[in-house]
Amino acid sequence: MSQIEVILKQQVENLGAEADVIKVKRGYALNFLIPTGKAYEATTGNLKHIDALKKARALREANEIEAATKLANRLNKQRLKFELATGQGGKAFGSVTAKDIQDSLAETDRQFRDIDRKQIQLKKPIKRTGDFEVEVKIHQDINATLKIKISAAAQDDAANGE
């Protein structure tokens, strides 16, 4: 397959960020990247423009890290509470999943709506009561620790079969 070198103008998922010089298949470059304005061909003249793209990239990355740090600080102070229905012997019915945590965060604060459930580092659903700490990967280099308290739901005596 024929490959061509291109310079990315903006961040392209699974390829790179602005100012990266990468090799891609000729058809992908000529039919998608260049016509959509995401990249341009890596000629000697175009290679001189990389400095401007690198400055834009550094500014964008600095803004992303600053925003991620602020979000991580807010998440570190956050404490979520959940209730699980329990049966005899304290056995819990149901569990708290990453989706439940994401929904609770979104209800708590508008800033937390952008957190994806895949960013919540929960190995398996929580099926017992107690206090837990869950890692949230905000940015490539920035993680936050979210505190979660899970308690047993209050039992209704009428529902226990009088």
CNS distance restraints for C-alpha pairs under 8 A (distance, minus, plus):
assign (resid   1 and name CA) (resid  25 and name CA) 7.03 0.50 0.50
assign (resid   2 and name CA) (resid  25 and name CA) 6.06 0.50 0.50
assign (resid   2 and name CA) (resid  26 and name CA) 5.87 0.50 0.50
assign (resid   3 and name CA) (resid  23 and name CA) 6.19 0.50 0.50
assign (resid   3 and name CA) (resid  24 and name CA) 5.42 0.50 0.50
assign (resid   3 and name CA) (resid  25 and name CA) 4.36 0.50 0.50
assign (resid   3 and name CA) (resid  26 and name CA) 4.97 0.50 0.50
assign (resid   4 and name CA) (resid  23 and name CA) 5.47 0.50 0.50
assign (resid   4 and name CA) (resid  24 and name CA) 5.66 0.50 0.50
assign (resid   4 and name CA) (resid  25 and name CA) 6.10 0.50 0.50
assign (resid   4 and name CA) (resid  26 and name CA) 5.27 0.50 0.50
assign (resid   4 and name CA) (resid  29 and name CA) 7.33 0.50 0.50
assign (resid   4 and name CA) (resid  41 and name CA) 7.87 0.50 0.50
assign (resid   5 and name CA) (resid  21 and name CA) 6.60 0.50 0.50
assign (resid   5 and name CA) (resid  22 and name CA) 5.54 0.50 0.50
assign (resid   5 and name CA) (resid  23 and name CA) 4.43 0.50 0.50
assign (resid   5 and name CA) (resid  24 and name CA) 6.48 0.50 0.50
assign (resid   5 and name CA) (resid  41 and name CA) 6.38 0.50 0.50
assign (resid   5 and name CA) (resid  42 and name CA) 5.51 0.50 0.50
assign (resid   6 and name CA) (resid  21 and name CA) 5.67 0.50 0.50
assign (resid   6 and name CA) (resid  22 and name CA) 5.66 0.50 0.50
assign (resid   6 and name CA) (resid  23 and name CA) 6.40 0.50 0.50
assign (resid   6 and name CA) (resid  24 and name CA) 7.45 0.50 0.50
assign (resid   6 and name CA) (resid  29 and name CA) 7.34 0.50 0.50
assign (resid   6 and name CA) (resid  39 and name CA) 6.21 0.50 0.50
assign (resid   6 and name CA) (resid  40 and name CA) 5.53 0.50 0.50
assign (resid   6 and name CA) (resid  41 and name CA) 4.45 0.50 0.50
assign (resid   6 and name CA) (resid  42 and name CA) 4.69 0.50 0.50
assign (resid   7 and name CA) (resid  18 and name CA) 7.54 0.50 0.50
assign (resid   7 and name CA) (resid  19 and name CA) 5.94 0.50 0.50
assign (resid   7 and name CA) (resid  20 and name CA) 5.72 0.50 0.50
assign (resid   7 and name CA) (resid  21 and name CA) 4.56 0.50 0.50
assign (resid   7 and name CA) (resid  22 and name CA) 6.56 0.50 0.50
assign (resid   7 and name CA) (resid  39 and name CA) 5.37 0.50 0.50
assign (resid   7 and name CA) (resid  40 and name CA) 5.45 0.50 0.50
assign (resid   7 and name CA) (resid  41 and name CA) 6.15 0.50 0.50
assign (resid   7 and name CA) (resid  42 and name CA) 5.55 0.50 0.50
assign (resid   7 and name CA) (resid  47 and name CA) 7.79 0.50 0.50
assign (resid   7 and name CA) (resid  50 and name CA) 7.99 0.50 0.50
assign (resid   8 and name CA) (resid  12 and name CA) 7.71 0.50 0.50
assign (resid   8 and name CA) (resid  16 and name CA) 7.43 0.50 0.50
assign (resid   8 and name CA) (resid  17 and name CA) 6.57 0.50 0.50
assign (resid   8 and name CA) (resid  18 and name CA) 4.88 0.50 0.50
assign (resid   8 and name CA) (resid  19 and name CA) 5.48 0.50 0.50
assign (resid   8 and name CA) (resid  20 and name CA) 5.61 0.50 0.50
assign (resid   8 and name CA) (resid  21 and name CA) 6.63 0.50 0.50
assign (resid   8 and name CA) (resid  22 and name CA) 7.77 0.50 0.50
assign (resid   8 and name CA) (resid  38 and name CA) 5.98 0.50 0.50
assign (resid   8 and name CA) (resid  39 and name CA) 4.21 0.50 0.50
assign (resid   8 and name CA) (resid  40 and name CA) 6.68 0.50 0.50
assign (resid   9 and name CA) (resid  17 and name CA) 7.75 0.50 0.50
assign (resid   9 and name CA) (resid  18 and name CA) 4.81 0.50 0.50
assign (resid   9 and name CA) (resid  19 and name CA) 6.30 0.50 0.50
assign (resid   9 and name CA) (resid  37 and name CA) 7.31 0.50 0.50
assign (resid   9 and name CA) (resid  38 and name CA) 5.25 0.50 0.50
assign (resid   9 and name CA) (resid  39 and name CA) 4.95 0.50 0.50
assign (resid   9 and name CA) (resid  40 and name CA) 7.30 0.50 0.50
assign (resid   9 and name CA) (resid  53 and name CA) 6.94 0.50 0.50
assign (resid  10 and name CA) (resid  17 and name CA) 5.82 0.50 0.50
assign (resid  10 and name CA) (resid  18 and name CA) 4.31 0.50 0.50
assign (resid  10 and name CA) (resid  19 and name CA) 7.69 0.50 0.50
assign (resid  10 and name CA) (resid  38 and name CA) 5.79 0.50 0.50
assign (resid  10 and name CA) (resid  39 and name CA) 7.34 0.50 0.50
assign (resid  11 and name CA) (resid  15 and name CA) 7.87 0.50 0.50
assign (resid  11 and name CA) (resid  16 and name CA) 5.86 0.50 0.50
assign (resid  11 and name CA) (resid  17 and name CA) 3.88 0.50 0.50
assign (resid  11 and name CA) (resid  18 and name CA) 5.26 0.50 0.50
assign (resid  11 and name CA) (resid  38 and name CA) 7.97 0.50 0.50
assign (resid  12 and name CA) (resid  16 and name CA) 5.57 0.50 0.50
assign (resid  12 and name CA) (resid  17 and name CA) 6.12 0.50 0.50
assign (resid  12 and name CA) (resid  38 and name CA) 7.53 0.50 0.50
assign (resid  15 and name CA) (resid  22 and name CA) 7.91 0.50 0.50
assign (resid  16 and name CA) (resid  20 and name CA) 6.28 0.50 0.50
assign (resid  16 and name CA) (resid  22 and name CA) 8.00 0.50 0.50
assign (resid  17 and name CA) (resid  57 and name CA) 7.44 0.50 0.50
assign (resid  18 and name CA) (resid  53 and name CA) 6.08 0.50 0.50
assign (resid  18 and name CA) (resid  54 and name CA) 6.95 0.50 0.50
assign (resid  18 and name CA) (resid  56 and name CA) 7.93 0.50 0.50
assign (resid  18 and name CA) (resid  57 and name CA) 6.01 0.50 0.50
assign (resid  19 and name CA) (resid  50 and name CA) 5.47 0.50 0.50
assign (resid  19 and name CA) (resid  51 and name CA) 7.76 0.50 0.50
assign (resid  19 and name CA) (resid  53 and name CA) 5.13 0.50 0.50
assign (resid  19 and name CA) (resid  54 and name CA) 5.51 0.50 0.50
assign (resid  19 and name CA) (resid  57 and name CA) 7.43 0.50 0.50
assign (resid  21 and name CA) (resid  42 and name CA) 7.24 0.50 0.50
assign (resid  24 and name CA) (resid  28 and name CA) 6.78 0.50 0.50
assign (resid  24 and name CA) (resid  29 and name CA) 6.51 0.50 0.50
assign (resid  25 and name CA) (resid  29 and name CA) 6.38 0.50 0.50
assign (resid  26 and name CA) (resid  30 and name CA) 6.03 0.50 0.50
assign (resid  27 and name CA) (resid  31 and name CA) 5.57 0.50 0.50
assign (resid  27 and name CA) (resid  32 and name CA) 7.75 0.50 0.50
assign (resid  28 and name CA) (resid  32 and name CA) 5.43 0.50 0.50
assign (resid  28 and name CA) (resid  33 and name CA) 6.53 0.50 0.50
assign (resid  29 and name CA) (resid  33 and name CA) 4.80 0.50 0.50
assign (resid  29 and name CA) (resid  34 and name CA) 5.80 0.50 0.50
assign (resid  29 and name CA) (resid  39 and name CA) 7.86 0.50 0.50
assign (resid  30 and name CA) (resid  34 and name CA) 5.70 0.50 0.50
assign (resid  30 and name CA) (resid  35 and name CA) 6.92 0.50 0.50
assign (resid  31 and name CA) (resid  35 and name CA) 6.42 0.50 0.50
assign (resid  32 and name CA) (resid  36 and name CA) 5.99 0.50 0.50
assign (resid  33 and name CA) (resid  37 and name CA) 6.33 0.50 0.50
assign (resid  33 and name CA) (resid  38 and name CA) 5.11 0.50 0.50
assign (resid  33 and name CA) (resid  39 and name CA) 5.34 0.50 0.50
assign (resid  33 and name CA) (resid  40 and name CA) 7.53 0.50 0.50
assign (resid  34 and name CA) (resid  38 and name CA) 6.05 0.50 0.50
assign (resid  34 and name CA) (resid  39 and name CA) 5.05 0.50 0.50
assign (resid  34 and name CA) (resid  40 and name CA) 5.35 0.50 0.50
assign (resid  34 and name CA) (resid  41 and name CA) 7.51 0.50 0.50
assign (resid  40 and name CA) (resid  46 and name CA) 7.82 0.50 0.50
assign (resid  41 and name CA) (resid  46 and name CA) 7.29 0.50 0.50
assign (resid  42 and name CA) (resid  46 and name CA) 5.86 0.50 0.50
assign (resid  42 and name CA) (resid  47 and name CA) 6.08 0.50 0.50
assign (resid  43 and name CA) (resid  47 and name CA) 6.11 0.50 0.50
assign (resid  44 and name CA) (resid  48 and name CA) 6.94 0.50 0.50
assign (resid  45 and name CA) (resid  49 and name CA) 7.61 0.50 0.50
assign (resid  46 and name CA) (resid  50 and name CA) 7.37 0.50 0.50
assign (resid  49 and name CA) (resid  53 and name CA) 6.85 0.50 0.50
assign (resid  50 and name CA) (resid  54 and name CA) 6.06 0.50 0.50
assign (resid  51 and name CA) (resid  55 and name CA) 6.30 0.50 0.50
assign (resid  52 and name CA) (resid  56 and name CA) 6.40 0.50 0.50
assign (resid  53 and name CA) (resid  57 and name CA) 6.10 0.50 0.50
assign (resid  54 and name CA) (resid  58 and name CA) 6.12 0.50 0.50
assign (resid  55 and name CA) (resid  59 and name CA) 6.22 0.50 0.50
assign (resid  56 and name CA) (resid  60 and name CA) 6.15 0.50 0.50
assign (resid  57 and name CA) (resid  61 and name CA) 6.06 0.50 0.50
assign (resid  58 and name CA) (resid  62 and name CA) 6.05 0.50 0.50
assign (resid  59 and name CA) (resid  63 and name CA) 6.23 0.50 0.50
assign (resid  60 and name CA) (resid  64 and name CA) 6.17 0.50 0.50
assign (resid  61 and name CA) (resid  65 and name CA) 6.13 0.50 0.50
assign (resid  62 and name CA) (resid  66 and name CA) 6.14 0.50 0.50
assign (resid  63 and name CA) (resid  67 and name CA) 6.13 0.50 0.50
assign (resid  64 and name CA) (resid  68 and name CA) 6.01 0.50 0.50
assign (resid  65 and name CA) (resid  69 and name CA) 6.02 0.50 0.50
assign (resid  65 and name CA) (resid 139 and name CA) 7.33 0.50 0.50
assign (resid  65 and name CA) (resid 142 and name CA) 7.96 0.50 0.50
assign (resid  66 and name CA) (resid  70 and name CA) 6.36 0.50 0.50
assign (resid  67 and name CA) (resid  71 and name CA) 6.22 0.50 0.50
assign (resid  68 and name CA) (resid  72 and name CA) 6.00 0.50 0.50
assign (resid  68 and name CA) (resid 138 and name CA) 6.00 0.50 0.50
assign (resid  68 and name CA) (resid 139 and name CA) 6.26 0.50 0.50
assign (resid  68 and name CA) (resid 142 and name CA) 6.94 0.50 0.50
assign (resid  69 and name CA) (resid  73 and name CA) 6.18 0.50 0.50
assign (resid  69 and name CA) (resid 142 and name CA) 6.91 0.50 0.50
assign (resid  70 and name CA) (resid  74 and name CA) 6.38 0.50 0.50
assign (resid  71 and name CA) (resid  75 and name CA) 6.15 0.50 0.50
assign (resid  71 and name CA) (resid 111 and name CA) 7.81 0.50 0.50
assign (resid  71 and name CA) (resid 112 and name CA) 7.99 0.50 0.50
assign (resid  71 and name CA) (resid 138 and name CA) 7.70 0.50 0.50
assign (resid  72 and name CA) (resid  76 and name CA) 6.06 0.50 0.50
assign (resid  72 and name CA) (resid 138 and name CA) 6.80 0.50 0.50
assign (resid  72 and name CA) (resid 142 and name CA) 7.37 0.50 0.50
assign (resid  72 and name CA) (resid 143 and name CA) 6.64 0.50 0.50
assign (resid  72 and name CA) (resid 144 and name CA) 4.90 0.50 0.50
assign (resid  72 and name CA) (resid 145 and name CA) 7.93 0.50 0.50
assign (resid  73 and name CA) (resid  77 and name CA) 6.65 0.50 0.50
assign (resid  73 and name CA) (resid 144 and name CA) 7.25 0.50 0.50
assign (resid  74 and name CA) (resid  78 and name CA) 6.44 0.50 0.50
assign (resid  75 and name CA) (resid 144 and name CA) 6.22 0.50 0.50
assign (resid  75 and name CA) (resid 145 and name CA) 6.87 0.50 0.50
assign (resid  75 and name CA) (resid 146 and name CA) 5.98 0.50 0.50
assign (resid  76 and name CA) (resid 144 and name CA) 5.76 0.50 0.50
assign (resid  76 and name CA) (resid 145 and name CA) 5.29 0.50 0.50
assign (resid  76 and name CA) (resid 146 and name CA) 5.61 0.50 0.50
assign (resid  76 and name CA) (resid 147 and name CA) 7.53 0.50 0.50
assign (resid  77 and name CA) (resid 146 and name CA) 7.68 0.50 0.50
assign (resid  78 and name CA) (resid 146 and name CA) 6.36 0.50 0.50
assign (resid  78 and name CA) (resid 147 and name CA) 6.69 0.50 0.50
assign (resid  79 and name CA) (resid 146 and name CA) 6.62 0.50 0.50
assign (resid  79 and name CA) (resid 147 and name CA) 4.92 0.50 0.50
assign (resid  79 and name CA) (resid 148 and name CA) 5.71 0.50 0.50
assign (resid  79 and name CA) (resid 149 and name CA) 7.46 0.50 0.50
assign (resid  80 and name CA) (resid 104 and name CA) 7.44 0.50 0.50
assign (resid  80 and name CA) (resid 105 and name CA) 7.86 0.50 0.50
assign (resid  80 and name CA) (resid 146 and name CA) 7.88 0.50 0.50
assign (resid  80 and name CA) (resid 147 and name CA) 6.42 0.50 0.50
assign (resid  80 and name CA) (resid 148 and name CA) 4.82 0.50 0.50
assign (resid  80 and name CA) (resid 149 and name CA) 6.24 0.50 0.50
assign (resid  81 and name CA) (resid 148 and name CA) 5.87 0.50 0.50
assign (resid  81 and name CA) (resid 149 and name CA) 4.84 0.50 0.50
assign (resid  81 and name CA) (resid 150 and name CA) 5.85 0.50 0.50
assign (resid  81 and name CA) (resid 151 and name CA) 7.68 0.50 0.50
assign (resid  82 and name CA) (resid  96 and name CA) 7.75 0.50 0.50
assign (resid  82 and name CA) (resid 148 and name CA) 7.62 0.50 0.50
assign (resid  82 and name CA) (resid 149 and name CA) 6.32 0.50 0.50
assign (resid  82 and name CA) (resid 150 and name CA) 4.79 0.50 0.50
assign (resid  82 and name CA) (resid 151 and name CA) 6.38 0.50 0.50
assign (resid  83 and name CA) (resid 150 and name CA) 5.62 0.50 0.50
assign (resid  83 and name CA) (resid 151 and name CA) 4.95 0.50 0.50
assign (resid  83 and name CA) (resid 152 and name CA) 5.45 0.50 0.50
assign (resid  83 and name CA) (resid 153 and name CA) 5.16 0.50 0.50
assign (resid  84 and name CA) (resid  92 and name CA) 6.25 0.50 0.50
assign (resid  84 and name CA) (resid  93 and name CA) 6.61 0.50 0.50
assign (resid  84 and name CA) (resid  94 and name CA) 6.83 0.50 0.50
assign (resid  84 and name CA) (resid  95 and name CA) 7.05 0.50 0.50
assign (resid  84 and name CA) (resid 129 and name CA) 7.55 0.50 0.50
assign (resid  84 and name CA) (resid 150 and name CA) 7.02 0.50 0.50
assign (resid  84 and name CA) (resid 151 and name CA) 6.32 0.50 0.50
assign (resid  84 and name CA) (resid 152 and name CA) 5.11 0.50 0.50
assign (resid  84 and name CA) (resid 153 and name CA) 5.42 0.50 0.50
assign (resid  85 and name CA) (resid  92 and name CA) 5.85 0.50 0.50
assign (resid  85 and name CA) (resid  93 and name CA) 5.48 0.50 0.50
assign (resid  85 and name CA) (resid  94 and name CA) 7.42 0.50 0.50
assign (resid  85 and name CA) (resid 152 and name CA) 5.88 0.50 0.50
assign (resid  85 and name CA) (resid 153 and name CA) 4.98 0.50 0.50
assign (resid  85 and name CA) (resid 154 and name CA) 7.79 0.50 0.50
assign (resid  85 and name CA) (resid 155 and name CA) 7.97 0.50 0.50
assign (resid  86 and name CA) (resid  90 and name CA) 5.50 0.50 0.50
assign (resid  86 and name CA) (resid  91 and name CA) 5.31 0.50 0.50
assign (resid  86 and name CA) (resid  92 and name CA) 4.26 0.50 0.50
assign (resid  86 and name CA) (resid  93 and name CA) 5.69 0.50 0.50
assign (resid  86 and name CA) (resid 152 and name CA) 6.06 0.50 0.50
assign (resid  86 and name CA) (resid 153 and name CA) 6.80 0.50 0.50
assign (resid  87 and name CA) (resid  91 and name CA) 5.34 0.50 0.50
assign (resid  87 and name CA) (resid  92 and name CA) 6.40 0.50 0.50
assign (resid  87 and name CA) (resid  93 and name CA) 7.29 0.50 0.50
assign (resid  91 and name CA) (resid 128 and name CA) 7.69 0.50 0.50
assign (resid  92 and name CA) (resid 127 and name CA) 6.25 0.50 0.50
assign (resid  92 and name CA) (resid 128 and name CA) 6.13 0.50 0.50
assign (resid  92 and name CA) (resid 129 and name CA) 7.94 0.50 0.50
assign (resid  92 and name CA) (resid 152 and name CA) 7.87 0.50 0.50
assign (resid  93 and name CA) (resid 127 and name CA) 7.73 0.50 0.50
assign (resid  94 and name CA) (resid 127 and name CA) 6.69 0.50 0.50
assign (resid  95 and name CA) (resid 125 and name CA) 5.85 0.50 0.50
assign (resid  95 and name CA) (resid 126 and name CA) 5.38 0.50 0.50
assign (resid  95 and name CA) (resid 127 and name CA) 4.58 0.50 0.50
assign (resid  95 and name CA) (resid 128 and name CA) 7.57 0.50 0.50
assign (resid  96 and name CA) (resid 100 and name CA) 5.98 0.50 0.50
assign (resid  96 and name CA) (resid 101 and name CA) 7.26 0.50 0.50
assign (resid  96 and name CA) (resid 125 and name CA) 5.50 0.50 0.50
assign (resid  96 and name CA) (resid 126 and name CA) 5.07 0.50 0.50
assign (resid  96 and name CA) (resid 127 and name CA) 6.63 0.50 0.50
assign (resid  97 and name CA) (resid 101 and name CA) 6.44 0.50 0.50
assign (resid  97 and name CA) (resid 122 and name CA) 7.62 0.50 0.50
assign (resid  97 and name CA) (resid 124 and name CA) 7.48 0.50 0.50
assign (resid  97 and name CA) (resid 125 and name CA) 4.69 0.50 0.50
assign (resid  97 and name CA) (resid 126 and name CA) 6.61 0.50 0.50
assign (resid  98 and name CA) (resid 102 and name CA) 6.11 0.50 0.50
assign (resid  98 and name CA) (resid 117 and name CA) 5.52 0.50 0.50
assign (resid  98 and name CA) (resid 118 and name CA) 7.69 0.50 0.50
assign (resid  98 and name CA) (resid 120 and name CA) 6.08 0.50 0.50
assign (resid  98 and name CA) (resid 121 and name CA) 7.87 0.50 0.50
assign (resid  98 and name CA) (resid 122 and name CA) 6.30 0.50 0.50
assign (resid  98 and name CA) (resid 125 and name CA) 7.27 0.50 0.50
assign (resid  99 and name CA) (resid 103 and name CA) 6.12 0.50 0.50
assign (resid  99 and name CA) (resid 117 and name CA) 5.62 0.50 0.50
assign (resid 100 and name CA) (resid 104 and name CA) 6.14 0.50 0.50
assign (resid 101 and name CA) (resid 105 and name CA) 6.13 0.50 0.50
assign (resid 101 and name CA) (resid 117 and name CA) 7.83 0.50 0.50
assign (resid 102 and name CA) (resid 106 and name CA) 6.20 0.50 0.50
assign (resid 102 and name CA) (resid 113 and name CA) 7.85 0.50 0.50
assign (resid 102 and name CA) (resid 115 and name CA) 6.92 0.50 0.50
assign (resid 102 and name CA) (resid 116 and name CA) 6.91 0.50 0.50
assign (resid 102 and name CA) (resid 117 and name CA) 5.71 0.50 0.50
assign (resid 102 and name CA) (resid 120 and name CA) 7.86 0.50 0.50
assign (resid 103 and name CA) (resid 107 and name CA) 6.30 0.50 0.50
assign (resid 104 and name CA) (resid 108 and name CA) 6.19 0.50 0.50
assign (resid 105 and name CA) (resid 109 and name CA) 6.42 0.50 0.50
assign (resid 105 and name CA) (resid 112 and name CA) 5.72 0.50 0.50
assign (resid 105 and name CA) (resid 113 and name CA) 7.03 0.50 0.50
assign (resid 106 and name CA) (resid 110 and name CA) 6.13 0.50 0.50
assign (resid 106 and name CA) (resid 111 and name CA) 7.67 0.50 0.50
assign (resid 106 and name CA) (resid 112 and name CA) 5.28 0.50 0.50
assign (resid 106 and name CA) (resid 113 and name CA) 4.54 0.50 0.50
assign (resid 108 and name CA) (resid 112 and name CA) 7.65 0.50 0.50
assign (resid 109 and name CA) (resid 113 and name CA) 7.31 0.50 0.50
assign (resid 115 and name CA) (resid 119 and name CA) 6.71 0.50 0.50
assign (resid 115 and name CA) (resid 138 and name CA) 7.69 0.50 0.50
assign (resid 116 and name CA) (resid 120 and name CA) 7.26 0.50 0.50
assign (resid 119 and name CA) (resid 136 and name CA) 5.55 0.50 0.50
assign (resid 119 and name CA) (resid 137 and name CA) 5.02 0.50 0.50
assign (resid 119 and name CA) (resid 138 and name CA) 6.73 0.50 0.50
assign (resid 120 and name CA) (resid 134 and name CA) 7.23 0.50 0.50
assign (resid 120 and name CA) (resid 135 and name CA) 6.23 0.50 0.50
assign (resid 120 and name CA) (resid 136 and name CA) 4.51 0.50 0.50
assign (resid 120 and name CA) (resid 137 and name CA) 6.44 0.50 0.50
assign (resid 121 and name CA) (resid 134 and name CA) 6.51 0.50 0.50
assign (resid 121 and name CA) (resid 135 and name CA) 5.24 0.50 0.50
assign (resid 121 and name CA) (resid 136 and name CA) 5.70 0.50 0.50
assign (resid 121 and name CA) (resid 137 and name CA) 7.05 0.50 0.50
assign (resid 122 and name CA) (resid 134 and name CA) 6.49 0.50 0.50
assign (resid 122 and name CA) (resid 135 and name CA) 7.36 0.50 0.50
assign (resid 128 and name CA) (resid 150 and name CA) 7.38 0.50 0.50
assign (resid 129 and name CA) (resid 149 and name CA) 7.54 0.50 0.50
assign (resid 129 and name CA) (resid 150 and name CA) 4.78 0.50 0.50
assign (resid 129 and name CA) (resid 151 and name CA) 5.10 0.50 0.50
assign (resid 129 and name CA) (resid 152 and name CA) 6.47 0.50 0.50
assign (resid 130 and name CA) (resid 149 and name CA) 5.81 0.50 0.50
assign (resid 130 and name CA) (resid 150 and name CA) 5.21 0.50 0.50
assign (resid 130 and name CA) (resid 151 and name CA) 6.39 0.50 0.50
assign (resid 131 and name CA) (resid 147 and name CA) 7.28 0.50 0.50
assign (resid 131 and name CA) (resid 148 and name CA) 5.76 0.50 0.50
assign (resid 131 and name CA) (resid 149 and name CA) 4.51 0.50 0.50
assign (resid 131 and name CA) (resid 150 and name CA) 6.32 0.50 0.50
assign (resid 132 and name CA) (resid 147 and name CA) 5.92 0.50 0.50
assign (resid 132 and name CA) (resid 148 and name CA) 5.10 0.50 0.50
assign (resid 132 and name CA) (resid 149 and name CA) 6.32 0.50 0.50
assign (resid 132 and name CA) (resid 150 and name CA) 7.97 0.50 0.50
assign (resid 133 and name CA) (resid 145 and name CA) 6.20 0.50 0.50
assign (resid 133 and name CA) (resid 146 and name CA) 5.55 0.50 0.50
assign (resid 133 and name CA) (resid 147 and name CA) 4.68 0.50 0.50
assign (resid 133 and name CA) (resid 148 and name CA) 6.09 0.50 0.50
assign (resid 134 and name CA) (resid 145 and name CA) 5.62 0.50 0.50
assign (resid 134 and name CA) (resid 146 and name CA) 5.11 0.50 0.50
assign (resid 134 and name CA) (resid 147 and name CA) 6.50 0.50 0.50
assign (resid 134 and name CA) (resid 148 and name CA) 7.45 0.50 0.50
assign (resid 135 and name CA) (resid 143 and name CA) 6.58 0.50 0.50
assign (resid 135 and name CA) (resid 144 and name CA) 5.74 0.50 0.50
assign (resid 135 and name CA) (resid 145 and name CA) 4.70 0.50 0.50
assign (resid 135 and name CA) (resid 146 and name CA) 6.24 0.50 0.50
assign (resid 136 and name CA) (resid 143 and name CA) 5.58 0.50 0.50
assign (resid 136 and name CA) (resid 144 and name CA) 5.11 0.50 0.50
assign (resid 136 and name CA) (resid 145 and name CA) 6.17 0.50 0.50
assign (resid 136 and name CA) (resid 146 and name CA) 7.01 0.50 0.50
assign (resid 137 and name CA) (resid 142 and name CA) 6.38 0.50 0.50
assign (resid 137 and name CA) (resid 143 and name CA) 4.52 0.50 0.50
assign (resid 137 and name CA) (resid 144 and name CA) 6.49 0.50 0.50
assign (resid 138 and name CA) (resid 142 and name CA) 5.65 0.50 0.50
assign (resid 138 and name CA) (resid 143 and name CA) 5.48 0.50 0.50
assign (resid 138 and name CA) (resid 144 and name CA) 6.94 0.50 0.50
assign (resid 139 and name CA) (resid 143 and name CA) 6.86 0.50 0.50
assign (resid 155 and name CA) (resid 159 and name CA) 7.95 0.50 0.50
assign (resid 156 and name CA) (resid 160 and name CA) 6.78 0.50 0.50
assign (resid 157 and name CA) (resid 161 and name CA) 7.63 0.50 0.50
assign (resid 157 and name CA) (resid 162 and name CA) 7.44 0.50 0.50
assign (resid 158 and name CA) (resid 162 and name CA) 6.11 0.50 0.50
